[in-house]
């Protein structure tokens, strides 16, 4: 398990920032979910 977190002025900006950070992770068999917490937005 790998966690990525980000802080920003708004929750949606923090989400975008966190997903941008995920693009830098090189994990051949890794995956990420985009459905966790989406209702909060």
TAHU-V973984 format. One line per field, one symbol per residue. phi: phi as a letter, one per 30 degrees, with the letter a starting at -180 (. if undefined). psi: psi as a letter, one per 30 degrees, with the letter a starting at -180 (. if undefined). burial: I if it has 9 or more other C-alpha atoms within 8 Angstrom, else O. Layout:
phi: ???
psi: ???
burial: ???
This chain:
phi: .bcbbbcadbdddddedddddddddcbecdabcccdidddd
psi: kkkkllkleleeeeeeeeeeefffkjjeglllkgfkgfff.
burial: OOOOOOOOOOOOIIIOIIOOIOOOOOOOOOOOOOOOOOOOO
